[in-house]
């Protein structure tokens, strides 16, 4: 069993290992090459009766666990959206784990509560969020969106459902077919039923049509239903489609409907002044979420949730048993009242480390590099006879596919599915796919913290090579 002396020795070794890991990570297969059952078959079925030496535990980690991990921090990772880390963020996580604080209220860790408040205040002007809004740090955008939807439910029903439960209300929620599945989940969890989630028509850019939204809301009112909340996306998961916040906000304000803006991934682009127009009209919204743990170089999990009406949020989630009553209540922010969980990690520390280490200019430089790399990649696709852009690229995401004039759409889907599988099985890069207006497309996401242009060039060479083999 580790003691303070052996902990110190092993910790030093681990830090050296971590530094070596980051230095050599691009030599590892990006997508794990493990088959189902490979990992568990190498591990004992029952736990050890007596403690084992840490050296043996770590040896098993290196030989069994590490090969079964997909390397999300590899600069050759271009799948999904990134779950970024960085050197300052890792150091912040190490300290957070060492301190081991439960930061549910101000009293349990004053510095954690006040640093969290400071991070919100730092980010608002940088991202062009209204100065009179407030916010907190949640674990994920799914949780923040759930908090927004529950707050909307309670505000719409004068907080009656929290007290009496659902009766016969038919609350309606609205989003596009392109928004994240967490919206469907939130509507299920809050008790409205997924049948009351209305998927609104989109335009050719896959953005919500405000006219279609207003028609849906007016029709629901006519049918005796209660419009409750709209979720607008700034950067959908498949294609980074952006809903028109300003026009949607006009509709929501007209019908007294809560507007929640989900910018989980693309919200980080608001650190760049030239992209503030993505949320034009944000003052008409009620809440907004983005994930520093995606594109802002901060370890998962770290979600920033901004809200216009702090009291509505607190009134929705506040519960005050005797054992949580403190003399400072009312003078400080007790963030346990700002969402679903009572327990809270000290997430603000790693975000603080990242912003201070990179500086605002350093973050902006890295984001612009990623966007420029994506522009370069899109140009290569456009110049190729064997590929096409499927939808106009946005920020650092390019959706493209292999083409062949002799093949049907079904055959093209099979061809591109084979292509992405061949790329991923090589271990040299990792891409995922989506469907855009029925077309199967590969997604090239260029957002890993330390990715450089030569990694993108290498990925394009690999894609061409695998395509040529299929041809």
PLY file of the C-alpha trace (Angstrom):
ply
format ascii 1.0
element vertex 471
property float x
property float y
property float z
element edge 470
property int vertex1
property int vertex2
end_header
0.00 0.00 0.00
1.31 3.43 -0.94
2.49 5.74 1.82
3.68 9.34 1.60
7.24 8.34 0.70
6.30 5.81 -1.98
3.56 8.12 -3.27
6.19 10.82 -3.83
8.45 8.39 -5.71
5.70 6.95 -7.90
4.19 10.38 -8.58
7.52 11.64 -9.92
7.69 8.62 -12.21
4.14 9.23 -13.40
4.83 12.87 -14.27
7.83 11.76 -16.34
5.62 9.15 -18.00
2.94 11.76 -18.71
5.47 14.10 -20.34
6.83 11.21 -22.45
3.26 10.23 -23.34
2.45 13.65 -24.76
5.79 13.81 -26.55
5.22 10.48 -28.29
1.43 10.25 -28.50
1.24 10.70 -32.27
3.18 7.44 -32.68
0.34 5.50 -30.99
-2.70 4.22 -32.92
-5.28 6.99 -32.71
-8.29 4.68 -32.58
-7.82 1.69 -30.31
-7.26 -1.48 -32.29
-8.88 -3.60 -29.56
-11.70 -6.00 -30.34
-14.73 -6.47 -28.06
-13.71 -8.39 -24.95
-9.95 -7.95 -25.47
-9.43 -5.92 -22.31
-11.62 -7.71 -19.82
-10.28 -11.10 -20.92
-6.81 -10.05 -19.73
-7.98 -9.02 -16.26
-8.81 -11.23 -13.26
-12.48 -11.90 -12.62
-12.20 -11.09 -8.90
-10.31 -8.34 -7.04
-7.08 -9.12 -5.15
-7.43 -10.18 -1.52
-4.19 -8.44 -0.60
-2.81 -5.21 -1.97
-0.48 -5.40 -4.94
2.69 -3.38 -5.59
2.01 -0.20 -7.50
4.70 -1.17 -10.01
2.59 -4.17 -11.01
-0.59 -2.11 -11.21
1.10 0.40 -13.50
2.65 -2.35 -15.60
-0.84 -3.71 -16.26
-2.02 -0.20 -17.08
0.65 0.14 -19.75
0.25 -3.32 -21.24
-3.53 -3.82 -20.99
-5.36 -0.54 -20.45
-3.39 1.85 -22.66
-3.74 -0.25 -25.86
-7.49 -0.24 -25.24
-7.69 3.55 -25.19
-8.49 5.76 -28.16
-6.00 8.63 -28.06
-8.18 11.73 -27.92
-5.13 13.93 -27.33
-3.36 12.79 -30.48
-2.87 15.56 -33.08
-4.14 12.95 -35.56
-7.53 12.80 -33.83
-10.11 14.39 -36.17
-13.28 12.58 -35.04
-16.47 13.72 -33.28
-15.49 16.95 -31.50
-12.26 17.05 -29.50
-12.19 16.53 -25.74
-9.12 18.65 -25.39
-6.46 18.72 -22.74
-3.35 20.87 -22.38
-0.34 21.05 -20.11
-1.76 23.72 -17.77
-5.11 21.94 -17.62
-3.49 18.64 -16.61
-1.57 20.39 -13.85
-4.79 21.99 -12.66
-6.50 18.58 -12.61
-3.63 17.15 -10.59
-4.06 19.83 -7.95
-7.85 19.45 -7.97
-7.49 15.72 -7.37
-4.91 16.29 -4.65
-7.01 18.82 -2.77
-10.05 16.56 -3.17
-12.57 19.24 -2.18
-16.35 18.91 -2.39
-17.30 22.37 -3.61
-21.06 22.27 -3.16
-21.41 25.56 -1.27
-19.22 28.56 -0.50
-18.56 27.35 3.06
-17.06 24.05 1.88
-14.42 25.85 -0.25
-14.67 29.65 -0.54
-11.88 29.88 -3.13
-13.61 27.38 -5.41
-16.88 29.33 -5.39
-15.25 32.71 -5.92
-12.87 31.49 -8.64
-15.86 30.01 -10.46
-17.63 33.37 -10.25
-14.49 35.07 -11.57
-14.25 32.73 -14.56
-17.82 33.63 -15.54
-16.95 37.32 -15.23
-13.77 36.89 -17.29
-15.54 35.10 -20.12
-18.62 37.31 -20.53
-16.91 40.32 -22.17
-14.54 38.10 -24.15
-17.46 36.17 -25.67
-19.88 39.10 -25.98
-22.32 37.68 -23.42
-24.55 40.41 -21.89
-22.88 41.96 -18.87
-25.95 41.60 -16.65
-26.07 37.82 -17.11
-24.46 35.48 -14.62
-23.56 31.79 -14.68
-21.74 28.80 -13.30
-19.63 25.82 -14.34
-21.45 22.52 -14.89
-20.08 19.12 -15.84
-21.47 18.79 -19.38
-23.69 20.66 -21.81
-26.27 17.91 -21.38
-26.58 18.77 -17.69
-26.67 22.50 -18.38
-29.35 22.07 -21.03
-31.39 19.94 -18.63
-31.09 22.70 -16.03
-32.29 25.24 -18.61
-35.24 23.12 -19.66
-36.33 22.45 -16.08
-36.01 26.16 -15.28
-38.15 26.94 -18.34
-40.73 24.38 -17.21
-40.93 25.88 -13.73
-41.06 29.49 -14.88
-43.79 28.69 -17.40
-45.91 26.90 -14.75
-45.14 29.34 -11.91
-43.04 26.65 -10.19
-46.08 24.45 -9.69
-44.62 21.23 -11.11
-41.80 21.21 -8.56
-44.47 21.43 -5.86
-47.34 19.33 -7.19
-45.90 17.31 -10.06
-47.25 17.08 -13.59
-51.00 17.22 -13.95
-52.46 17.67 -17.39
-50.10 20.35 -18.73
-49.00 19.78 -22.28
-45.74 21.67 -22.39
-44.10 21.90 -25.79
-40.41 22.22 -26.60
-38.85 23.08 -29.96
-35.54 22.51 -31.76
-34.36 21.49 -35.20
-33.67 17.95 -36.35
-29.98 18.87 -36.33
-29.69 19.67 -32.62
-27.95 17.39 -30.16
-29.62 14.29 -28.75
-29.24 15.76 -25.26
-32.32 17.88 -26.04
-34.43 14.76 -26.54
-33.01 13.29 -23.34
-33.68 16.47 -21.34
-37.33 16.57 -22.43
-37.70 12.93 -21.39
-36.08 13.46 -18.01
-38.01 16.60 -17.10
-41.26 14.70 -17.60
-42.74 16.42 -20.65
-42.39 13.36 -22.85
-40.39 13.25 -26.06
-43.63 13.38 -28.07
-43.85 17.01 -26.99
-40.49 17.87 -28.56
-41.22 19.50 -31.91
-38.52 19.22 -34.57
-38.77 22.40 -36.63
-38.06 22.62 -40.36
-34.59 23.81 -41.42
-33.33 25.71 -44.46
-30.69 24.68 -47.02
-27.96 25.47 -44.47
-29.64 23.19 -41.89
-30.58 26.18 -39.72
-34.00 26.58 -38.08
-36.52 28.52 -40.14
-37.94 31.19 -37.78
-41.17 31.30 -39.79
-41.62 27.55 -39.36
-40.94 27.91 -35.64
-43.58 30.60 -35.26
-46.07 28.53 -37.22
-45.45 25.53 -34.94
-45.84 27.63 -31.78
-49.03 29.35 -33.01
-50.54 26.02 -34.01
-49.77 24.52 -30.61
-51.43 27.44 -28.84
-54.47 27.04 -31.07
-54.61 23.36 -30.08
-54.53 24.17 -26.37
-50.87 23.27 -25.85
-48.32 25.37 -23.92
-45.11 26.46 -25.72
-42.37 26.32 -23.10
-38.85 26.50 -24.55
-36.84 26.60 -27.76
-33.30 25.26 -28.08
-31.29 27.02 -30.76
-27.93 25.64 -31.85
-24.77 27.56 -32.56
-22.82 24.75 -34.17
-24.79 21.53 -34.55
-23.01 18.23 -33.98
-23.13 17.02 -37.55
-22.21 20.10 -39.54
-21.82 23.12 -37.21
-25.04 24.61 -38.56
-25.96 27.87 -36.83
-29.53 28.83 -36.00
-30.46 32.55 -36.36
-30.56 33.59 -32.70
-31.88 37.09 -33.31
-34.87 36.04 -35.40
-35.65 33.11 -33.13
-35.40 35.43 -30.13
-38.06 37.71 -31.64
-40.44 34.74 -31.91
-39.66 33.52 -28.38
-40.13 36.96 -26.85
-43.44 37.40 -28.70
-44.85 34.19 -27.25
-43.09 34.32 -23.87
-41.05 31.19 -24.59
-37.66 30.44 -22.98
-34.77 30.51 -25.47
-31.77 28.33 -24.66
-28.70 28.54 -26.92
-26.59 25.40 -27.23
-23.10 26.34 -28.42
-21.37 23.38 -26.79
-18.57 23.14 -29.34
-18.64 26.26 -31.50
-19.09 28.61 -28.54
-15.33 28.73 -28.05
-15.10 30.59 -31.37
-16.72 33.54 -29.59
-13.29 34.15 -28.04
-12.57 35.61 -31.49
-14.23 39.03 -31.99
-14.75 38.29 -35.68
-17.19 35.51 -34.72
-19.33 37.46 -32.25
-21.96 37.70 -34.98
-22.68 33.98 -34.43
-24.80 34.98 -31.44
-26.26 38.22 -32.73
-29.43 38.76 -30.71
-28.18 36.82 -27.65
-29.76 39.45 -25.39
-33.14 38.01 -26.43
-32.17 34.56 -25.09
-32.50 33.23 -21.54
-29.54 30.86 -21.27
-26.42 29.83 -23.14
-23.97 26.94 -22.80
-20.53 26.10 -24.19
-17.86 23.55 -23.34
-14.28 24.68 -22.68
-13.59 20.93 -22.52
-14.16 20.67 -26.26
-12.20 23.38 -28.07
-10.74 25.55 -25.30
-7.95 23.21 -24.22
-9.47 22.35 -20.83
-9.81 18.78 -19.59
-13.21 17.12 -19.57
-15.41 17.92 -17.74
-15.94 21.68 -17.80
-19.09 23.35 -19.14
-19.85 27.05 -18.78
-23.53 27.89 -18.36
-24.66 31.51 -18.65
-28.14 32.59 -17.57
-30.12 35.82 -17.75
-32.39 35.24 -14.73
-30.31 33.92 -11.84
-33.30 33.88 -9.50
-35.32 31.65 -11.83
-32.51 29.11 -11.82
-32.06 29.17 -8.05
-35.80 29.06 -7.37
-35.99 25.95 -9.55
-33.20 23.98 -7.87
-32.91 25.38 -4.35
-33.41 22.96 -1.47
-32.24 23.89 2.01
-32.06 21.06 4.55
-30.86 21.95 8.02
-27.39 20.47 7.52
-26.69 22.84 4.61
-27.75 26.05 6.37
-24.85 28.48 6.85
-24.32 31.96 8.26
-23.05 33.23 4.88
-26.21 32.33 2.96
-27.40 35.28 0.89
-23.96 36.88 0.90
-22.27 34.40 -1.44
-23.04 32.11 -4.37
-23.85 28.57 -3.22
-23.58 26.81 -6.55
-25.31 23.63 -5.38
-28.52 25.62 -6.05
-27.58 26.23 -9.68
-28.21 22.80 -11.15
-29.04 19.14 -10.60
-26.14 17.78 -8.49
-25.41 18.68 -4.89
-21.78 17.59 -5.15
-19.51 19.73 -7.30
-15.90 19.39 -8.45
-13.45 22.30 -8.43
-13.64 22.72 -12.22
-12.77 26.42 -12.24
-9.15 25.77 -11.28
-8.09 24.07 -14.52
-9.95 26.68 -16.60
-8.14 29.44 -14.68
-4.80 27.70 -15.31
-5.53 27.42 -19.04
-6.55 31.05 -19.52
-3.58 32.32 -17.52
-1.06 30.01 -19.24
-2.24 30.62 -22.83
-3.45 34.16 -22.28
-6.39 35.43 -24.31
-4.11 36.11 -27.28
-2.63 32.60 -27.09
-6.09 31.02 -27.15
-7.13 33.23 -30.06
-3.98 32.38 -32.01
-4.55 28.65 -31.62
-8.22 28.90 -32.65
-7.35 30.91 -35.77
-4.68 28.35 -36.68
-7.24 25.55 -36.50
-9.66 27.49 -38.70
-6.90 28.22 -41.22
-5.91 24.54 -41.33
-9.54 23.66 -42.07
-9.61 26.21 -44.89
-6.48 24.60 -46.36
-8.03 21.14 -46.09
-11.26 22.29 -47.74
-9.25 23.73 -50.63
-7.53 20.36 -51.15
-10.92 18.65 -51.30
-12.24 21.22 -53.77
-9.19 20.76 -56.00
-9.53 16.98 -56.06
-11.35 15.04 -58.78
-12.27 12.26 -56.37
-13.82 14.25 -53.50
-16.41 16.94 -52.91
-17.47 19.26 -50.10
-20.96 18.19 -48.97
-21.92 21.39 -47.15
-20.16 24.73 -46.77
-17.41 24.32 -44.14
-17.76 26.21 -40.89
-14.99 27.13 -38.48
-12.70 24.10 -38.26
-15.03 21.35 -39.49
-15.09 20.12 -43.09
-17.74 17.63 -44.25
-16.70 15.90 -47.45
-17.04 12.63 -49.33
-15.48 10.54 -52.03
-17.37 10.71 -55.35
-17.71 8.51 -58.42
-20.10 9.45 -61.22
-20.72 5.78 -62.07
-22.10 4.92 -58.62
-25.53 5.36 -57.05
-26.09 7.16 -53.74
-26.28 3.81 -51.96
-23.00 2.71 -53.53
-21.39 6.04 -52.63
-22.45 5.52 -49.02
-20.84 2.08 -49.01
-17.72 3.49 -50.65
-17.33 6.28 -48.09
-18.09 3.95 -45.20
-15.29 1.70 -46.45
-13.01 4.71 -46.75
-13.51 5.93 -43.18
-13.13 2.38 -41.85
-9.86 1.96 -43.76
-8.53 5.26 -42.40
-9.46 4.43 -38.82
-8.18 0.86 -38.99
-4.79 2.16 -40.04
-4.33 3.76 -36.62
-2.78 6.81 -38.33
-5.84 9.07 -38.09
-9.38 8.97 -36.76
-12.42 10.46 -38.53
-16.16 9.97 -38.06
-19.13 10.43 -40.36
-22.54 12.07 -40.51
-25.44 12.22 -42.95
-26.30 15.51 -44.64
-29.58 15.63 -46.54
-29.31 11.89 -46.99
-25.68 11.96 -48.14
-23.09 9.98 -46.17
-20.21 12.35 -45.39
-16.89 12.20 -43.55
-16.22 14.85 -40.91
-12.72 16.32 -40.63
-12.47 18.18 -37.31
-9.23 20.09 -36.79
-9.29 21.17 -33.17
-6.88 19.13 -31.06
-4.86 21.42 -28.81
-1.42 20.85 -30.32
-2.32 19.92 -33.92
-0.08 21.51 -36.54
-0.47 21.92 -40.27
1.82 18.97 -41.04
-0.62 16.69 -39.18
-3.45 17.90 -41.41
-1.29 17.43 -44.51
-0.46 13.91 -43.37
-4.15 13.15 -42.85
-5.01 14.37 -46.37
-2.24 12.20 -47.83
-3.60 9.21 -45.91
-7.17 9.90 -47.08
-6.03 10.07 -50.70
-4.00 6.90 -50.35
-6.90 4.93 -48.90
-9.25 6.34 -51.56
-6.87 5.31 -54.34
-6.74 1.79 -52.92
-10.55 1.63 -53.06
-10.60 2.96 -56.62
0 1
1 2
2 3
3 4
4 5
5 6
6 7
7 8
8 9
9 10
10 11
11 12
12 13
13 14
14 15
15 16
16 17
17 18
18 19
19 20
20 21
21 22
22 23
23 24
24 25
25 26
26 27
27 28
28 29
29 30
30 31
31 32
32 33
33 34
34 35
35 36
36 37
37 38
38 39
39 40
40 41
41 42
42 43
43 44
44 45
45 46
46 47
47 48
48 49
49 50
50 51
51 52
52 53
53 54
54 55
55 56
56 57
57 58
58 59
59 60
60 61
61 62
62 63
63 64
64 65
65 66
66 67
67 68
68 69
69 70
70 71
71 72
72 73
73 74
74 75
75 76
76 77
77 78
78 79
79 80
80 81
81 82
82 83
83 84
84 85
85 86
86 87
87 88
88 89
89 90
90 91
91 92
92 93
93 94
94 95
95 96
96 97
97 98
98 99
99 100
100 101
101 102
102 103
103 104
104 105
105 106
106 107
107 108
108 109
109 110
110 111
111 112
112 113
113 114
114 115
115 116
116 117
117 118
118 119
119 120
120 121
121 122
122 123
123 124
124 125
125 126
126 127
127 128
128 129
129 130
130 131
131 132
132 133
133 134
134 135
135 136
136 137
137 138
138 139
139 140
140 141
141 142
142 143
143 144
144 145
145 146
146 147
147 148
148 149
149 150
150 151
151 152
152 153
153 154
154 155
155 156
156 157
157 158
158 159
159 160
160 161
161 162
162 163
163 164
164 165
165 166
166 167
167 168
168 169
169 170
170 171
171 172
172 173
173 174
174 175
175 176
176 177
177 178
178 179
179 180
180 181
181 182
182 183
183 184
184 185
185 186
186 187
187 188
188 189
189 190
190 191
191 192
192 193
193 194
194 195
195 196
196 197
197 198
198 199
199 200
200 201
201 202
202 203
203 204
204 205
205 206
206 207
207 208
208 209
209 210
210 211
211 212
212 213
213 214
214 215
215 216
216 217
217 218
218 219
219 220
220 221
221 222
222 223
223 224
224 225
225 226
226 227
227 228
228 229
229 230
230 231
231 232
232 233
233 234
234 235
235 236
236 237
237 238
238 239
239 240
240 241
241 242
242 243
243 244
244 245
245 246
246 247
247 248
248 249
249 250
250 251
251 252
252 253
253 254
254 255
255 256
256 257
257 258
258 259
259 260
260 261
261 262
262 263
263 264
264 265
265 266
266 267
267 268
268 269
269 270
270 271
271 272
272 273
273 274
274 275
275 276
276 277
277 278
278 279
279 280
280 281
281 282
282 283
283 284
284 285
285 286
286 287
287 288
288 289
289 290
290 291
291 292
292 293
293 294
294 295
295 296
296 297
297 298
298 299
299 300
300 301
301 302
302 303
303 304
304 305
305 306
306 307
307 308
308 309
309 310
310 311
311 312
312 313
313 314
314 315
315 316
316 317
317 318
318 319
319 320
320 321
321 322
322 323
323 324
324 325
325 326
326 327
327 328
328 329
329 330
330 331
331 332
332 333
333 334
334 335
335 336
336 337
337 338
338 339
339 340
340 341
341 342
342 343
343 344
344 345
345 346
346 347
347 348
348 349
349 350
350 351
351 352
352 353
353 354
354 355
355 356
356 357
357 358
358 359
359 360
360 361
361 362
362 363
363 364
364 365
365 366
366 367
367 368
368 369
369 370
370 371
371 372
372 373
373 374
374 375
375 376
376 377
377 378
378 379
379 380
380 381
381 382
382 383
383 384
384 385
385 386
386 387
387 388
388 389
389 390
390 391
391 392
392 393
393 394
394 395
395 396
396 397
397 398
398 399
399 400
400 401
401 402
402 403
403 404
404 405
405 406
406 407
407 408
408 409
409 410
410 411
411 412
412 413
413 414
414 415
415 416
416 417
417 418
418 419
419 420
420 421
421 422
422 423
423 424
424 425
425 426
426 427
427 428
428 429
429 430
430 431
431 432
432 433
433 434
434 435
435 436
436 437
437 438
438 439
439 440
440 441
441 442
442 443
443 444
444 445
445 446
446 447
447 448
448 449
449 450
450 451
451 452
452 453
453 454
454 455
455 456
456 457
457 458
458 459
459 460
460 461
461 462
462 463
463 464
464 465
465 466
466 467
467 468
468 469
469 470
